[in-house]
Amino acid sequence: MKISGNWLKEYIKTDLKTEKIGEFLTDIGLEVEGIDKFESIKGSLEGIVVGKVLTCEKHPNADKLNKTTVDVGNGKILNIVCGAPNVAEGQTVPVAVVGTKIYAKDGSFFEIKEAKIRGEVSQGMICAEDELGLSNDHGGIMVLDETKYEVGKNFADYFELSNDEVFEIGLTPNRTDAMSHYGVARDLHAYLSTNQQKSEFEKLSSVSLNNEGSHNFSLEVENTELTPRYIGAVINDVKVTDSPDWLKNRLKAIGLSPINNIVDITNYILHGLGQPLHAFDADKIADQKIKVGTVAEGTKFTTLDGVERTLNGSEIIIKDGKDTPLCIAGVFGGLESGISSETKTIFLESAYFNPVAIRKAAKAHGLNTDASFRFERGVDPNITRTAITHAIKMIEDLAEGKLTGELLEEYPKKIEDHYIILRFSKIEQILGTKIHREKVKEILKALEIQVLNEIQNGFEISVPAYRADVTREIDVIEEILRIYGYNKIDAPQKISFTPVKLSKNDQDELENSWARTLQSLGFNEVMNNSLTSVKDETDAVKLLNPLSGDLAFMRKSLLEGLLQNAAYNINRKSQDIKFFEFGKIYHKKEKYEERKQLAVLVSGRNVAENWLQPKSATNFYHLKSFVKVLLERLSIDYKEVALSDDRFSDAIAYECNGKTLVRIGKVSAQLLKDADINQECFYAEIELELAQQLRSDNQLVFRDIPKFNKIRRDLALLIDKNITYEELFQSAKKNKSPFIKNINLFDVYEGKNLPEGKKSYAMSFELLNEEKTLEDKEITHVMDSLIKTFQKEFSAELR
């Protein structure tokens, strides 16, 4: 939000310099992100003087140039070479003397220097309008009226130039009270007046108006829940013209383009006082009646931008007597009822609309206007009349309008201030320090918060309705601290806390444990938005009121976000990816479903490039090993099964008690193409709620280090190609021997010297008797049992 320093000073008088004001605004929560300089004319015409062309003759060495002498006052006669076709003897002209900076539209400039042009000395430049920033006209030099312009005077003296310093404030959404120059001034004054700084501020009130005659307009508000307050005024004999320079400069300083005096006045009030206004061409309002309500779903309406929109029936609509839409209330005006140069009578609107209704209407039609920005956050319901009376006064002064008849108003139920009990003990608890009750009282008064009654340990207070974000005791305490000064709260020398041992049933403990494990393995944690766009809307949860088309659905998978993270890094030459994310996914099936997962994505090299190890690309099995490290902490049994999932070209799943715990796969080529990734990616997701449930049921058991050595035996098996290691592993685990402690696959061979359709698996088995050293016959018995099982179940042959 842009706040003009000159405009701000219309409401608050202070001797503070701009930088200090910016510092104080930041201290009270209105963070100043930058201060820009504004000039109504770039360079402020500095160095431009009024001159008179004394002589003009053709340049001896150039056909298109003229050689002139120009009187610039104080007896100075300059020789100037000019290329303008319209330069002539006797003209009064603007002259840029040596040292003057001439600015281009993009802000760049060149400096006028004494130079020789085709052999002739030139000591300045006779200027065209575009070179001075007065217009885009470059048809020739600017010729002035000699009766109005005095030779030798500064050209800037004939213009209302404006130099301003503009604050760029990063306004938080809750600060609806500060969405105007008046609101910022009010907040700044509250701080200055309670911190021994000089400041003068006067609360605005309605302007006394004189009306003439009467009008036949009537007002009907159909739903006071949607429109709690509405005021309208009929103003005759308006002259729609350009605004005066001072008003144009006010708007230009904050980035607005002046349109005409009526529209500019409504914008001035909006950004000045924070109250949006809207002006209608009164002659286009059928039956001279304004109705505020809704229209049927499907009604067509063309807004001021020329776009025909289909109304959904829930918008607040300003209508005429025939129920023809004139405006989407609080959002955007209609094309047919807008102000034009032909407008003679206007109907001026000032209202308080239901913030939720305005927000829904703005989002539904993809419109974000200055008016909707304020209405949907909640404007001050008690400034409605003040704002419209100030606007009427300006229209009388700048557009010669005349207020006709009485103001039309509907305000059946006053919007009350917020009643809150404020306790001193709570202030001390939150702030960690004591503030004298008189100081608290002073701050509340500065914030226009009324103390209704002093009670034993606090105040009964009434918070103004314009503070829509201050409705609780804690909100008031925040306000007190904001004005008292965060920097005045000393950091404690000691911090006391009580360590809390997390239960095994606490999912946070599991997540933290897994996060630490992954970080130790070289992973980085990412956090992505739960809102996204989807190509396939099947099972997708769609938002009723999305911020945009790209954020219209709840994510169905964590994979999409991780691929976007990977693509971002790969495009910046960081191809080695190890990411993980804890997050929720959402589906709509028979009912809405919400599950929390841990997602892991790897890509690129498994080990960073170095002299000792060769390059090694991450693969499916690397990811599988990372997942196994995590699952070891659960101390559970699971089985591996094949998985069919469109997201993967190859995939497996780990199941436990008939439920899928983990999915691991190589990301499909189509998903990689969609994400603009040209290297393989591998992805795994773990169901966190199920993992926690399994973890709670299966506690880890700690055992002493064995006293006896493990014995290793290897088997090389010739098996059919369609048999997986997982099948062999599960079969071996079923062996009744208590001595089998570990099973591993350490070699796979396919190809030369093997029968067609066969492959070789080399498996190792670690055997241990925890009570004594294993004897050869015990070892032989176990290995024979395994061989017989493999031969029977898989037709395996020993190599």
C-alpha positions in Angstrom: 0.0 0.0 0.0 1.4 3.4 -1.0 1.0 6.4 1.4 1.9 9.9 0.2 3.9 11.9 2.7 2.3 15.2 1.6 -1.2 13.6 1.8 -0.4 12.2 5.3 0.4 15.7 6.5 -3.1 16.8 5.7 -4.3 14.8 8.7 -1.3 14.9 11.1 1.1 17.7 11.8 4.6 16.7 13.0 8.1 18.0 12.6 9.5 14.6 12.1 11.6 13.9 9.0 10.4 11.3 6.5 12.9 8.6 7.5 11.9 8.9 11.2 8.2 8.7 10.3 9.0 5.5 8.4 10.9 4.1 11.4 8.0 4.8 13.8 5.4 3.3 11.4 7.4 0.1 11.2 7.6 0.1 15.0 3.8 0.1 15.3 3.3 -2.7 12.8 2.9 -0.7 9.6 6.1 -1.9 8.1 7.7 0.5 5.7 9.3 -1.5 2.9 10.7 1.5 1.1 10.4 5.2 0.6 10.2 6.5 -3.0 10.5 10.0 -4.3 7.7 11.3 -6.5 7.9 14.3 -8.9 4.9 15.4 -10.9 7.4 16.3 -13.6 10.6 14.4 -13.6 13.4 16.7 -12.7 10.9 19.4 -11.6 11.9 21.6 -14.6 15.1 22.5 -12.7 17.4 24.5 -15.0 14.6 25.4 -17.5 14.3 29.2 -18.0 12.1 31.4 -20.2 14.0 32.7 -23.2 13.4 34.8 -26.3 14.8 33.9 -29.7 16.6 37.0 -31.0 17.9 35.7 -34.3 17.4 32.5 -36.3 19.3 31.6 -39.4 20.2 28.4 -41.3 23.1 26.4 -40.0 26.0 26.8 -42.5 27.0 23.2 -42.4 23.6 21.4 -42.0 20.4 21.8 -44.0 18.0 20.7 -41.2 19.6 22.7 -38.4 19.1 26.3 -37.4 21.6 28.6 -35.6 19.9 30.9 -33.1 20.7 33.4 -30.4 18.5 33.4 -27.3 18.1 35.9 -24.5 17.7 34.1 -21.2 17.6 37.2 -18.9 20.2 39.0 -16.8 22.0 40.1 -20.0 22.9 36.6 -21.1 22.7 35.8 -24.8 23.2 32.1 -25.6 24.1 30.6 -29.0 21.9 27.5 -29.5 21.8 25.1 -32.5 18.2 23.9 -32.9 16.8 21.2 -35.2 13.1 22.0 -34.6 11.3 23.0 -37.9 9.1 25.6 -36.1 11.8 27.7 -34.4 11.7 31.4 -35.5 12.9 34.8 -34.5 10.9 36.6 -31.8 9.5 33.4 -30.1 9.3 33.1 -26.3 10.5 29.6 -25.5 11.6 27.3 -22.7 15.4 26.9 -22.6 17.5 24.2 -20.9 20.8 25.9 -19.9 24.1 24.1 -19.5 24.0 21.6 -16.6 20.3 20.9 -16.9 19.2 17.2 -16.9 16.6 16.2 -19.5 14.7 13.1 -18.5 13.3 10.3 -20.7 10.1 8.4 -19.9 12.1 5.5 -18.4 13.8 7.7 -15.9 17.1 8.0 -17.7 18.5 11.4 -18.5 21.2 13.3 -20.4 22.9 16.5 -19.2 23.0 19.6 -21.4 26.6 20.6 -22.1 28.2 23.3 -24.2 29.2 21.6 -27.4 30.0 22.2 -31.1 27.4 20.9 -33.5 28.6 20.7 -37.0 31.2 23.3 -36.2 28.9 25.8 -34.4 28.9 26.4 -30.7 25.6 25.4 -28.9 25.2 26.6 -25.2 21.8 25.0 -24.4 18.7 23.5 -25.8 15.3 25.0 -26.8 12.8 22.4 -25.6 9.8 20.6 -26.9 6.9 19.6 -24.6 7.8 15.9 -24.4 11.4 16.7 -23.5 10.1 18.6 -20.5 7.6 15.9 -19.5 4.6 18.1 -20.1 3.1 15.9 -22.9 4.0 13.4 -25.6 4.1 16.1 -28.3 7.4 16.3 -30.2 6.1 18.1 -33.3 8.4 21.1 -32.5 9.7 23.3 -29.8 7.2 24.7 -27.3 6.2 28.3 -28.1 5.0 30.3 -25.1 2.6 33.2 -24.8 4.9 36.2 -24.4 2.2 38.1 -22.5 2.2 35.4 -19.7 5.9 34.4 -19.6 8.7 36.7 -18.5 12.1 36.3 -20.0 14.7 35.1 -17.5 12.2 33.6 -15.0 12.3 29.9 -14.0 9.9 28.0 -16.1 8.9 25.9 -13.0 7.3 29.1 -11.5 4.4 28.8 -13.9 3.4 25.3 -12.8 2.0 23.6 -9.7 4.8 21.1 -9.3 4.6 18.4 -6.7 7.5 16.7 -5.0 6.6 14.0 -2.6 8.0 11.1 -0.6 5.9 8.0 -0.7 5.9 5.2 1.8 5.5 1.6 0.6 3.7 -0.1 3.5 3.5 -3.9 3.7 0.1 -3.9 5.3 -1.1 -7.1 7.0 -4.6 -8.2 6.1 -6.0 -7.6 9.6 -5.2 -3.9 9.7 -8.3 -2.6 7.9 -8.2 0.5 10.1 -4.9 1.6 8.4 -6.0 1.1 4.7 -6.1 4.9 4.2 -4.0 8.0 4.8 -6.4 9.1 7.6 -6.0 5.6 9.3 -2.2 5.7 9.1 -2.2 9.2 10.5 -4.5 8.2 13.3 -2.3 5.3 14.2 0.9 7.3 14.0 -0.6 10.0 16.2 -1.5 7.4 18.8 2.2 6.3 19.0 3.7 9.8 18.9 1.3 11.3 21.5 2.1 8.6 24.0 5.8 8.6 23.4 6.6 12.3 24.0 6.7 13.2 20.3 5.0 16.4 19.0 2.0 15.7 16.9 -1.4 17.2 16.1 -4.3 15.2 14.8 -8.0 16.1 14.6 -10.7 13.5 14.2 -12.7 14.0 11.1 -16.4 14.7 11.3 -19.2 15.2 8.7 -19.3 18.4 6.7 -22.3 20.7 7.0 -24.0 20.9 3.6 -26.6 23.1 2.0 -29.0 21.4 -0.3 -31.3 22.9 -2.9 -34.8 21.9 -3.8 -35.8 18.3 -3.7 -35.5 15.1 -5.7 -37.7 12.2 -6.6 -35.2 9.4 -5.9 -36.1 6.6 -3.5 -34.0 3.9 -1.8 -34.9 0.3 -1.0 -32.5 -2.1 0.8 -33.8 -5.6 0.4 -31.5 -7.4 2.9 -30.0 -5.4 5.8 -27.8 -8.4 6.7 -26.0 -8.0 3.4 -26.1 -4.2 3.5 -26.3 -2.9 7.0 -25.8 0.7 6.0 -26.4 2.6 2.8 -26.3 6.4 2.1 -27.1 8.0 -1.3 -27.0 11.6 -2.5 -28.3 13.3 -5.7 -26.1 16.0 -7.1 -27.2 18.2 -10.0 -25.4 20.4 -12.5 -22.1 18.7 -12.3 -19.4 19.5 -14.9 -17.3 16.4 -15.7 -13.8 17.8 -16.5 -10.2 17.2 -15.7 -9.2 17.5 -12.0 -7.0 20.3 -10.8 -3.2 19.6 -10.7 -3.1 19.2 -6.9 -5.7 16.4 -7.0 -4.0 14.7 -10.0 -0.7 14.8 -8.2 -2.1 13.2 -5.0 -3.4 10.3 -7.1 -0.3 10.0 -9.3 1.9 9.9 -6.2 0.3 6.6 -5.1 0.3 5.1 -8.5 -3.2 6.0 -9.7 -4.1 7.5 -13.1 -6.4 10.5 -13.0 -9.6 10.0 -15.0 -12.0 13.0 -14.4 -12.9 15.1 -11.5 -15.8 13.0 -10.3 -14.0 9.6 -10.4 -10.8 11.3 -9.0 -12.8 12.6 -6.0 -14.2 9.2 -5.2 -10.6 7.8 -5.4 -9.4 10.6 -3.2 -11.9 9.8 -0.5 -11.2 6.1 -0.8 -7.5 6.4 -0.3 -7.8 9.4 2.0 -10.5 8.2 4.4 -10.7 4.5 3.6 -14.3 4.6 2.5 -15.1 3.4 -1.0 -17.7 5.5 -2.9 -19.4 5.0 -6.2 -20.9 7.6 -8.5 -23.7 6.7 -11.0 -25.1 8.7 -13.9 -28.4 9.5 -12.3 -30.2 10.0 -15.6 -29.6 6.3 -16.4 -31.3 5.1 -13.2 -34.8 3.9 -14.2 -37.7 5.1 -12.2 -35.3 7.2 -10.1 -35.1 4.4 -7.6 -32.1 2.6 -6.1 -32.6 -0.9 -4.9 -29.9 -2.9 -3.1 -30.3 -6.7 -3.1 -29.7 -9.7 -5.4 -30.7 -10.8 -8.8 -31.5 -14.2 -10.3 -28.7 -16.6 -11.0 -27.6 -16.4 -14.6 -28.3 -12.7 -15.1 -25.9 -11.1 -17.5 -24.1 -7.9 -16.5 -21.4 -5.8 -18.3 -18.9 -4.2 -16.0 -16.9 -1.0 -16.5 -14.1 -2.9 -18.2 -16.5 -4.0 -21.0 -16.6 -7.6 -19.9 -20.0 -9.3 -19.8 -20.3 -11.4 -16.7 -22.8 -14.0 -15.5 -24.0 -13.3 -12.0 -24.4 -16.3 -9.6 -27.3 -14.8 -7.6 -25.4 -14.4 -4.4 -23.7 -11.0 -5.2 -25.0 -7.8 -3.6 -26.3 -5.8 -6.6 -27.2 -2.2 -6.9 -30.3 -2.1 -9.2 -32.6 0.5 -10.6 -36.4 0.6 -10.2 -36.8 -2.1 -13.0 -34.3 -4.4 -11.2 -31.7 -3.8 -13.9 -28.2 -4.3 -12.4 -26.1 -1.1 -12.2 -23.2 -2.3 -10.1 -21.7 -5.3 -8.3 -21.8 -3.7 -4.9 -18.4 -3.0 -3.4 -16.6 -4.6 -6.3 -17.1 -3.1 -9.8 -19.4 -0.6 -11.5 -21.5 -1.2 -14.6 -20.7 0.1 -18.0 -24.1 1.5 -18.7 -24.4 3.6 -15.6 -20.8 4.9 -15.4 -19.8 8.6 -15.4 -19.0 10.2 -18.8 -18.3 13.7 -20.1 -22.1 14.0 -20.8 -23.1 13.3 -17.2 -25.0 16.2 -15.6 -26.6 14.6 -12.5 -25.0 11.9 -10.4 -26.1 9.6 -7.6 -23.3 9.2 -5.1 -23.2 6.1 -3.0 -21.5 5.5 0.4 -22.2 2.2 2.1 -21.1 -0.6 4.5 -21.5 -4.0 2.9 -21.2 -7.5 4.5 -17.5 -8.3 4.1 -18.0 -12.0 3.5 -20.5 -11.3 0.6 -18.1 -8.9 -1.0 -15.2 -11.3 -0.7 -17.2 -14.1 -2.3 -18.4 -11.9 -5.2 -14.8 -10.6 -5.9 -13.4 -14.1 -5.9 -16.2 -15.5 -8.0 -15.6 -13.0 -10.8 -11.8 -12.8 -10.4 -12.0 -9.1 -9.6 -9.7 -7.4 -7.1 -10.4 -3.7 -6.9 -9.4 -1.0 -4.4 -13.0 -1.0 -3.2 -13.3 -4.8 -2.8 -9.9 -4.9 -1.0 -11.4 -2.7 1.7 -15.0 -3.8 1.8 -14.1 -7.5 2.1 -11.9 -6.8 5.1 -14.4 -4.5 6.8 -14.5 -0.7 6.5 -15.5 1.7 9.3 -19.3 1.6 9.4 -19.3 5.0 11.2 -17.4 6.9 8.6 -19.9 6.3 5.9 -21.7 9.7 6.3 -18.5 11.6 7.0 -17.0 10.3 3.8 -19.9 11.1 1.6 -20.3 14.7 3.0 -16.6 15.4 2.3 -17.0 14.0 -1.3 -20.1 16.2 -1.9 -18.2 19.3 -0.7 -15.4 18.5 -3.1 -17.8 18.0 -6.0 -19.4 21.3 -5.2 -15.9 23.0 -5.3 -14.3 21.1 -8.2 -17.3 20.2 -10.4 -19.8 23.0 -9.6 -22.3 20.4 -8.5 -25.3 21.2 -6.3 -26.6 18.8 -3.6 -30.3 18.3 -4.3 -32.7 17.3 -1.5 -31.9 15.3 1.6 -29.5 12.3 1.8 -31.1 8.9 1.4 -30.1 6.6 4.2 -30.9 3.1 5.5 -29.2 2.1 8.8 -31.8 0.2 10.8 -29.5 -1.4 13.3 -26.3 0.4 14.4 -23.2 -1.7 14.3 -22.0 -1.6 17.9 -18.5 -1.2 19.2 -16.8 -4.3 20.8 -17.2 -4.7 24.6 -14.2 -6.3 26.3 -12.9 -6.7 29.8 -9.2 -6.0 30.1 -7.2 -7.4 33.0 -3.9 -5.9 34.3 -2.7 -9.4 35.3 -3.2 -10.6 31.8 -1.3 -7.7 30.4 1.6 -8.5 32.7 1.5 -12.2 31.9 1.7 -11.6 28.2 4.1 -8.7 28.1 6.4 -10.0 30.9 6.5 -6.6 32.5 4.3 -4.2 34.4 2.9 -1.1 32.7 1.3 1.5 35.0 -2.5 1.5 34.7 -2.4 5.3 33.9 -0.1 4.5 31.0 -2.4 1.8 29.8 -5.3 4.3 30.1 -3.4 6.9 28.1 -2.6 4.4 25.3 -6.2 3.2 25.1 -7.4 6.8 24.8 -4.9 7.5 22.0 -6.3 4.4 20.2 -9.8 5.8 20.6 -10.7 2.8 22.9 -13.1 4.1 25.5 -12.7 3.0 29.1 -16.3 2.5 30.3 -15.6 1.5 33.8 -12.6 0.8 36.1 -12.9 -2.5 37.9 -10.7 -4.1 40.6 -8.1 -5.6 38.3 -8.7 -3.9 35.0 -11.0 -1.9 32.7 -14.3 -2.5 31.0 -13.6 -1.0 27.5 -15.4 -0.3 24.2 -13.3 -0.8 21.0 -14.4 1.2 18.0 -16.2 -0.8 15.3 -13.5 0.2 12.7 -11.1 -2.1 14.5 -12.6 -5.2 13.1 -9.5 -7.2 14.2 -9.7 -6.2 17.9 -12.5 -8.3 19.4 -10.7 -10.1 22.3 -8.7 -9.2 25.3 -5.5 -10.6 23.8 -6.1 -8.3 20.7 -6.3 -5.3 23.0 -3.1 -6.3 24.8 -1.4 -6.5 21.4 -2.5 -3.0 20.6 -1.2 -1.7 23.9 2.2 -3.4 23.3 2.3 -2.0 19.7 1.9 1.6 20.9 3.9 1.2 24.1 6.8 -0.1 22.0 8.2 -3.6 21.5 11.7 -2.3 22.0 10.8 -1.2 25.5 10.2 -4.8 26.6 13.5 -6.1 28.1 14.6 -9.6 27.2 14.7 -11.7 30.4 18.0 -12.8 31.8 16.7 -16.2 32.6 14.2 -18.4 30.7 12.4 -21.2 32.6 10.8 -24.1 30.9 9.7 -27.7 31.7 11.0 -30.5 29.5 8.1 -32.7 28.4 8.8 -36.4 27.5 6.8 -37.3 24.4 4.7 -40.4 24.5 5.3 -43.2 22.0 1.8 -42.4 20.9 2.8 -38.9 19.9 3.1 -38.7 16.1 5.2 -35.6 16.4 7.9 -37.7 18.0 7.9 -40.2 15.1 8.0 -37.4 12.6 10.9 -35.7 14.4 12.8 -39.0 14.6 12.3 -39.7 10.9 13.2 -36.1 10.0 16.5 -36.3 11.9 17.3 -39.7 10.3 16.7 -38.3 6.8 18.7 -35.2 7.5 21.6 -37.4 8.6 21.4 -39.2 5.3 21.8 -35.9 3.4 18.1 -35.0 2.8 16.6 -31.6 2.9 13.0 -30.9 4.1 10.6 -28.9 2.0 7.2 -27.5 2.6 4.7 -27.0 -0.3 1.3 -25.4 -0.6 -1.7 -27.7 0.0 -3.6 -25.7 -2.7 -2.9 -26.6 -6.3 -4.4 -27.1 -9.8 -5.1 -30.6 -11.1 -5.5 -32.0 -14.6 -7.7 -34.9 -13.4 -10.5 -33.7 -11.1 -11.5 -37.3 -10.3 -11.6 -37.6 -6.5 -10.3 -34.1 -6.1 -11.5 -31.7 -3.4 -12.4 -28.4 -5.0 -12.5 -25.2 -3.0 -15.8 -23.3 -3.0 -14.0 -19.9 -3.1 -10.5 -20.4 -4.6 -8.0 -17.6 -4.7 -7.2 -18.4 -8.3 -7.5 -21.1 -10.9 -4.0 -22.3 -10.0 -5.1 -22.8 -6.4 -8.5 -24.2 -6.8 -8.0 -27.8 -5.5 -6.6 -29.5 -2.4 -3.6 -31.6 -3.5 -4.2 -35.3 -4.1 -0.5 -36.3 -3.8 2.7 -34.8 -2.4 4.6 -35.9 -5.6 3.6 -32.9 -7.7 5.0 -30.4 -5.2 8.3 -32.3 -4.8 8.7 -32.5 -8.6 8.3 -28.8 -8.8 11.0 -28.4 -6.1 13.2 -30.7 -8.1 12.7 -28.9 -11.4 13.5 -25.6 -9.7 16.8 -26.9 -8.4 17.7 -28.8 -11.6 17.2 -25.6 -13.6 19.7 -23.9 -11.4 22.3 -26.6 -11.9 21.7 -28.4 -8.6 20.9 -31.8 -10.1 21.5 -34.0 -7.0 18.1 -34.1 -5.2 17.3 -35.6 -1.8 14.0 -34.1 -0.6 11.4 -35.1 2.0 8.1 -33.5 3.1 5.5 -34.2 5.8 2.1 -33.1 4.5 -1.5 -34.0 4.1 -3.3 -35.1 1.0 -7.0 -34.9 0.3 -9.6 -37.0 -1.7 -13.3 -36.9 -2.2 -14.7 -40.4 -2.6 -17.8 -41.6 -0.7 -16.8 -39.0 1.8 -14.0 -36.5 2.2 -10.7 -38.1 3.1 -7.6 -36.5 4.6 -4.3 -38.4 5.2 -0.9 -37.4 6.4 2.2 -38.8 4.6 5.9 -38.7 4.5 7.1 -38.3 0.9 10.7 -38.8 -0.2 12.1 -37.9 -3.6 15.6 -38.7 -4.9 17.3 -37.9 -8.2 20.8 -37.3 -9.7 23.9 -38.8 -8.1 23.8 -40.9 -5.0 27.3 -39.7 -3.9 28.7 -36.3 -4.6 31.5 -36.3 -7.2 34.9 -36.8 -5.7 38.3 -38.3 -6.6 37.9 -41.5 -4.5 34.5 -42.8 -5.8 33.2 -43.1 -9.3 30.0 -41.3 -10.4 27.0 -43.2 -9.1 23.5 -42.4 -10.2 20.7 -42.7 -7.7 18.4 -45.6 -8.5 15.3 -47.4 -7.2 17.2 -49.5 -4.8 19.0 -46.5 -3.1 15.5 -45.1 -2.3 14.4 -48.5 -1.1 17.3 -48.7 1.3 16.5 -45.2 2.7 12.9 -46.3 3.3 14.0 -49.5 5.0 16.2 -47.4 7.4 13.0 -45.5 8.5 10.9 -48.7 8.8 13.5 -50.3 11.0 12.5 -47.8 13.7 9.0 -49.2 13.7 10.1 -52.8 14.5 7.3 -54.3 12.3 6.9 -57.1 9.8 5.8 -56.2 6.3 5.7 -57.8 2.9 6.6 -56.5 -0.5 4.0 -56.6 -3.3 3.9 -55.4 -6.8 2.1 -52.1 -7.3 0.2 -50.7 -10.2 0.1 -46.9 -10.1 -0.1 -44.4 -13.0 2.4 -42.2 -11.4 5.1 -44.8 -11.7 6.7 -46.8 -14.5 7.9 -49.4 -11.9 6.6 -49.6 -8.4 6.3 -51.8 -5.3 4.4 -51.4 -2.1 5.0 -52.6 1.5 1.9 -54.0 3.2 1.3 -54.7 6.8 -1.8 -56.3 8.2 -3.5 -56.1 4.8 -2.9 -52.3 4.6 -0.6 -50.4 2.3 2.1 -48.7 4.4 4.6 -47.6 1.7 4.6 -47.0 -2.0 8.0 -46.8 -3.8 8.4 -46.2 -7.5 10.2 -44.7 -10.5 8.4 -41.6 -11.6 6.7 -42.0 -14.9 8.2 -40.4 -18.0 4.9 -38.4 -18.6 5.0 -36.8 -15.1 8.7 -35.9 -15.6 7.9 -34.3 -18.9 5.0 -32.3 -17.4 7.4 -31.1 -14.7 10.1 -30.3 -17.4 12.6 -32.7 -15.7 15.0 -34.6 -18.0 16.5 -37.0 -15.4 15.2 -40.0 -13.6 13.4 -39.4 -10.3 12.4 -42.0 -7.6 9.6 -41.4 -5.1 8.3 -43.0 -2.0 5.4 -42.2 0.3 4.7 -43.5 3.8 1.3 -43.4 5.5 2.0 -41.6 8.7 -1.1 -42.5 10.7 -0.7 -46.2 9.9 3.0 -46.1 10.7 2.2 -44.5 14.1 -0.4 -47.1 14.8 1.9 -49.9 14.0 4.7 -48.3 16.0 2.5 -48.1 19.1 1.6 -51.7 18.9 5.2 -52.9 18.3 7.7 -51.5 20.8 11.4 -51.9 20.2 13.1 -54.4 22.5 16.7 -53.9 23.4 19.0 -57.0 23.8 22.6 -57.5 25.0 25.3 -57.8 22.4 25.7 -61.6 21.6 28.5 -63.4 23.4 29.0 -65.8 20.4 30.0 -65.2 16.9 27.6 -65.3 13.9 28.2 -67.9 11.2 27.7 -66.9 7.5 26.7 -69.4 4.8 26.1 -68.5 1.1 23.8 -70.1 -1.4 24.0 -69.6 -5.2 20.6 -70.4 -6.7 19.6 -70.9 -10.3 15.9 -69.8 -10.6 13.4 -68.7 -13.1 13.5 -65.1 -14.1 10.0 -64.3 -12.9 10.9 -65.2 -9.3 11.6 -62.2 -7.1 14.0 -61.9 -4.2 11.1 -60.9 -2.0 9.5 -64.3 -2.6 12.8 -66.1 -1.6 13.2 -63.8 1.4 9.7 -64.4 2.7 10.1 -68.1 2.2 13.3 -68.2 4.2 11.8 -66.1 7.0 9.1 -68.8 7.5 11.9 -71.4 8.3 11.3 -72.7 11.8 15.0 -72.4 12.8 15.6 -69.8 15.5 19.2 -69.5 14.4 18.5 -67.4 11.2 19.2 -63.8 12.1 19.8 -62.1 8.8 19.1 -62.8 5.1 20.7 -60.8 2.3 21.0 -60.8 -1.5 24.6 -59.9 -2.5 24.8 -60.8 -6.2 22.5 -61.2 -9.2 23.6 -62.6 -12.5 21.8 -63.0 -15.8 23.1 -63.8 -19.3 26.1 -65.8 -20.6 26.5 -69.5 -19.5 23.0 -69.6 -17.9 20.0 -71.5 -19.5 17.5 -69.3 -21.2 14.8 -67.9 -18.9 17.0 -68.4 -15.8 19.0 -66.1 -13.5 21.3 -66.6 -10.5 20.8 -65.2 -7.1 23.6 -65.3 -4.5 22.1 -65.1 -1.0 23.9 -64.9 2.4 22.5 -66.2 5.7 23.8 -65.2 9.1 23.2 -67.8 11.8 23.6 -67.4 15.6 22.8 -69.4 18.7 22.7 -66.9 21.6 23.3 -69.6 24.1 26.4 -71.4 22.7 28.6 -71.8 19.7 26.8 -73.4 16.7 27.9 -76.9 15.8 28.5 -78.0 12.2 25.6 -80.4 12.2 23.2 -77.6 13.4 24.4 -75.3 10.6 24.1 -78.1 8.0 20.6 -78.9 9.2 19.5 -75.2 8.7 21.0 -74.9 5.3 19.6 -78.2 4.1 16.2 -77.1 5.2 16.5 -73.9 3.3 17.7 -75.7 0.1 14.8 -78.1 0.2 12.3 -75.3 0.6 13.8 -73.4 -2.3 13.8 -76.5 -4.5 10.2 -77.4 -3.6 8.7 -73.9 -3.9 10.7 -72.4 -6.7 12.4 -75.4 -8.5 15.7 -73.8 -7.6 19.0 -75.4 -8.4 22.3 -75.0 -6.6 25.1 -73.7 -8.7 
